[in-house]
């Protein structure tokens, strides 16, 4: 075979791979040693991705600079490994989707907000008299730089997980790793919350609304709400194969639901109840019986949450009643009205990615006495920080998510990948719904899990 013929065959193979799902494989001609090195590096890459997503929740949700720096260096090392593997072995892959493109556009918008402009975009009056001309779209460049760096890390992780989770076995390994990690976190978090001798792990002030490694129990509940449907869909799926798999999954579901009950998070309880209904409904759409699956889901999750509330004793019961009576929407509605005023004043490009906390006191109806770094509605905050430009990018990303949900659910016909498509879709929907009243997806660990579920759907969407 001539060199030209070989290159022509490789070109055809690459085009066929792109048509199947946007992943290309470049085969090396340098011999078995390079091929072995490429396979080893590929496995190290997947192991590194698992390490990032599993480690992030343990570092207090990775919502502080130290943890972000550690995870960022890890992602950078994995990207360098991928580049070195391609350079020295000739074996490389490329994984890109419209989701990556929308995230890259967000990053580009943040860079645009940071660039100095040749004209003034706002004139700020100073208390001592005079004024200051501002020639950047962002009102807080330091905050926008930090937000852009975090977004760059998210994009790098999304690329790496899509790149490495390229087979059914690896998708299955990712699913089990996420479920196992969520179960251990829920178990230790419950023990920590109910301990009478003080915190066992993850010390927080006694009056803090924390649970497990998260400073806010609602954000821990967001994590569980995205993971629990994976196990629930697997348990409820008919023809699961080996029945021995059901008991560990039922235990994992029970532990996570118990933790949500112990955390007494209103949003968490609502999202878990939603999963009881949504998972059976989607499974019915795929041909499963509704009554049987709905009854099992409600029994398992209702019993588990009841146990979680019950084992907490009187103190936990009082906290749950207090949380249900607390009129949190009154406070949130004031924040949302102030956010709408911020959007009205900066409609096109917003105040700058990450600059919401800086600008909010100027719009607070209580004369700046209330401080909040988040709008408790990710969609309103996105419009406030990035304006119509960012809103259009956000709509594009949401359309992308809806399409891959539909594609993965329609193309997975077997029980195992079908239940995974159901669980991942409901988990993503749970995260998006919670973002209407909170900011759980702004927590780094939750965002990594969310992107992992998106990568799973991208992989399943290529199956026939």
N, C-alpha and C positions, 0 to 999 in steps of 0.2 A: 504494500500500500504506500503510495507516495505521500510526501508531507502535505501537499495541497489537498489531497483526498482526506487525510486525517483532520486537517483544520476545517474542511467543509463539513465533515461529520460532527465535529464538536460544535460548530455554529448551529447546525440543525438541532442538536441536543439541547443547547442553551435556549434556543427559541421555543422549543417544546416545553422546557421547564418553566419558562416565563409564562407561557400560556396556561400551565397548570396551576400557577399560584404566585408567580412573582419571585421564585427562588431559583437561582442559577447555580450550577455545579461546574467548576472548572477542574478537569482531571489532569493530574500531573503526568509528565512523561519522564520524570527523573528517577524512577525506580522505586523498589519496595521500601527502602529506608525512608525516603521522603513521605511516601504514602502512610507508613506507620506513624511517623512524627505528626503528620496532619491529623490522623485519627486520635492520637493521644491529646493533642492540643484542643481538638474539638470536644473531647470529653471534659478536659479541664475547663473549657469555656462554659459548658453546661453546668458543671459543678460550681463554678464561680457565680453564675446567675442564681442558682438555688441558694447559695450562701447569702447573697445580697438580700433577696426577698425574705428569707427566713430570719436573718439577723436583725433586720430593720425594726420589727416590733419590739424586740427585747431592749433596744436602746431608747427606751422611753418614747417609742413611736418614731424615733429619728427626726424629731421636730426641733432640733437645735443645731447650732453651728458645728459642734464637734462631731456629732453623728453624721451629719451631711457631708462633712469633709472626709470622714473615713469611707463612707459609701461612695463618694465621688472619686476618691483615689482608687477604690476597688474597681469601679466601672471603667476608669481610664486604663487601668492595668489590663482589663479584659479586652478592651478595644485595641490596645497595643499588641496583645497576644494574637488577636485575629489578624491584624496587619502583618505581623512577623510571620505567622503561619502561611499567609498567602505569598509573602515575598520570598521565603526560603524553600517552601515545598511546592509552590505553584498550585496549591489546593485552596480554594476560597469559595465563599458563598456570599450572596447578597440578598437581603430580605428587606423589602420596603413595601409599604402599602399607602393608601390614601390617608390612613390615620397618622402615619409618620409625617406625611406632607403637611397635614393640618397643624400638628405640633410644631413642625419646623417653621410654619408661618407665624405661629404665636411667638416663637423665639425671635424671628425677624422683626416682628412688630415691637417687641421689647427693645431691640437694638435701635430701631427707628426712634423710639421715645427718648433714648439716651443721647442721640446725636445733637450737637449744637446747630441751631438753625440760623440762617442769615437775617432773620427778622424776629421781632419780639412777639411771643404768643400771649403774654399777659403782663400787665403792669401792676405791681404789688405796692400798695401804700405802706410806708414805714411809720411806726408810732411817733418817732421823733421828727417826722416831716419828710417830705420828699417821697421818692418812690424807687422801686427796683424793677428793671426790665428783665423778664425771664424768657430765655430763648430756647428752652427745651420743652418737649411735650410732657415729660414726666415732672411732677412737682417734688419728687424725692428721688434723686438719682441713685443714692446709696441703696435705698430699698429696691429700686428697679434692678440694679446690678445683682443684688442678692436673689431676687425672684427669677431673673434670667438665668443665673447660675443653677438654681434648683431645677428650672425647666430644662436646661441643657442636660442635667443628670437624668431627668425623667425620660427624655428623648433617647439618650444613650442606652438606658436600661431597656426601654421598649424595643429598640433595635436589637439588642443582645438577646433578649428573651425570644423574640420572633425568629432570630437567626438560629438559636441553639435548640429550641423546642420544635424540632422539625420532623419528628417521627411519632407514631402512636405510643411507643414505649416511653418516650420522654415526656409526652403530654400526660400520660398516666402517672409517671413519676412526679411531675410537677403538681398534679392534682392531689396525690397522696401526701406529698410534702407539705402543701398548704393546709390540708385538713389536719394532719398530725401536729403541725406547729400551732394552729389555732386551738386544737384540743388541749395541748399542754399549757398554752398561755391562759386559756379559760380556767383550767383546773387550778393552776397556781394562783391566778388572780382571785378566784373564789376563796381559796384557803387563806390568802393574804388578807382579803376583806373581812373574813369572819374570824380571824385570829384574835384571841383575847390577850395575847402577850406582845402585841405590836406587830409592825410589818415584818414579814419574812423576806420579801424582796421588794424592790421599787418603793423606796420611802417617799412619802408625800406628807404635807401637813395634815393634821387630823381633820380639819374642816374642808379639805380639798375634795372636789367632786371627782376624785380619781378612781380608777379601777385597773388592777394589774399594772402594766407598764405605761398606761395612758393617763395623762393629767385630767382628762375628762371622760367620764364613763360613757357618754354618748358616742365618742369617737371609737372607743373599744367596741361598742355595739355595732358601729358601722362595719368594722372588721369582721365580726361574727356574721352580720347580715349578708355579707358578700361570700363568706365561706360556707355557711351552713347549707344553702341550697345545693351545693355540690354533693354533699353526703346524702341529703334528703332525696334528691332525684335518683341517686344510685340505689338507695334502699327501696324506693317505691317502684323502681323499674322492674317490669316483669321479664322473666328469663335472664336474671342476672348471672346465672351460671352456678358457681360454687356458693352454696348457702352459707359456708363458713365465713364468707366475707361480710355478711350482714351484721353479725354481732359487733365486731369492732366499729363499724360505721354507725350503728344505732347508739353505741356508747359515746362515740365522738359527738354525735348530734345532741345527745342528752346532756353531755358535759357543757357544750357551748350554749345550749338553751338555758341550762341551769345558771350559768354565769351571767347571762343577760337578765334573768330574773333577780339574781343577787345584786346586780348593778343597779336595779330599779331605774333603768333608762326608759323613758316613755317612748322615744323614737325607736329604741331597740326592740321593745315589746311589740310596737306596731309593725315594724319591719319583719319580725319573726312570724307574726300572725299573717302578714301578707304572703310570706313564703308558703305558709300552710295552704293557702288558696291558689297562689300563682303557679307553684310547681305542679300540682295535680291538673290544673287547667291546661297548661302547656303540654303536659304529657297526654291529656285527652286529645289535644289537637294532633298529636303524633300517633294516636291509635290506642291509648291505654284507657282502662275503665276509670271513670271519674269518681264514683261513689267509694270504691275500694281504696283508691290512693288518697282521696281527701280524708276519709275516716282514719287511716293509718297516720297520716301527717298530723292531723289535729291531736290524736291520742299521744303520739310520741312527744311533740313539742309542748302541748298543754301540760302533760305530766311533768316534763323536765322543768319548765318554767315555774310550775307550782312547787316543785321540790326546792328550787333555788330561792323562791320567796319564803318558803316555810323554814328552811334550815337557818335562815338569817335571824329568826326569832323576832321578838317584839320590836327591837331597835330598827331592824330592816323593814318591818311592816309599817312602822311610823314614817320612815323615810319615803317609802313607796307612796303612801297616802299623801304625804306632803308634796311629793313631786307631781302627783296627779292633780292636786288642788292649786298648785302654783300657776299663776297666770303668766307664763313665760311669753305668750304671744303678745301681751300688752307691751312688754319691753321690746320684743322683736319688731312689732309694728312701728314703734317710734324709730328704731334703727333703719327700717326699710324706707320710711318716709324721708329720713335724712339722706339715705342713699339715692333715692329718686331725685332729690334736689341736686345732689352732686352730679348725677347723670345729666340732668337738664343743663347744668352750667358747663359741662365738658362732653358734649354729645358725640363728637367724631372720633377722637383718639383717647378719651378718658384722662384721668389724672396721673396715669402711669402705673404699670404693673408693680404691685407691691406697695403702692403709695396710699392705699385706702386709709390705713391707720393715721397717717400724717394729716390727711385732709379732713377726716371725719369731724374733729372738734369744731371746724368752721361751719358745719351744717347741723350740729347737735342742737335740738330745741331746748335743752336744759343749760344753755349758755356754756357748753363745753365741759360741764361737770361729769358727764358720762364718757368714759373712754372705752372704746372697743377697737380691736385690730381687725375684726372681721364683720361682715354684714349679716352673718347667719343665713345667708342665701347666696350660694356660689354664683348663681346666674346673675343676680343683681350686682354682686361685687365685680364680676367679669365685665359687665357693662360700665360700671363706674371707673374701673381701672383701665379699660382698653377701648371703651366707646363702641360706636357702631362698627368700626373696623374689626375689633376683637369679637363683637357679637356675631358678625357674619362668619368668622372663622369657627366660632363655637357651634353655630348651627351646622356648618359643614361637618364638624367632628361628630355631632349627634346623628346626623343623617348617615354617616359612615358606620356608626355603631348599630343603628337600626338595620342597615343592610347586611352587616356580617351576622347579626343575630338571625335574621330571616334565612340567610344562605346556609348557615351552619345547621339550623333546625330542619331545613328542607333536604339537605344532602346527607345527613347522618341517618341511616336506616337501621343499623344494628343497635342492639340494646345498650351496649357499653358506651360507644361514642355518642349515641342519642341521648342518654341520660346526662352525659357530661355537657353536651350542648345546652340542654335544659337548665342544668344547675348553673353553668357559667352565665347564661343569658339572664336568669332571674337574679343572680348575684350582682351583675352589672346594673340591672334595673334598680336594685335596692340601693346601691351607692348613689345613683342619679336622683332617686326620689328623696333620699335623706338630704341631699344637697339643696333641696328647696327650703329647708328650715335650719340647716346647720352647715358646718364646713368640714365634715369628716374627710372628704377627699383632699383637703389641703394638708392633711397629716401625711408625711412622707411614706410611712409604712403602708397606710391604706391605699395611697396612690400606686405603689408598686404592686400590691395585690390586684387592684383594679386593672392595671395594664397587663398583668399576667393573664387575667381572665380574657382580656381582649385578644391577646396572642393565642390563647387556646382556641377561641372562636375562629381566628384567622386560619389556624391549622385545620380545624374541623371543616371549615367552609370549602376546603379543597378536596374533601373526600367525596366519593361517589358510592 
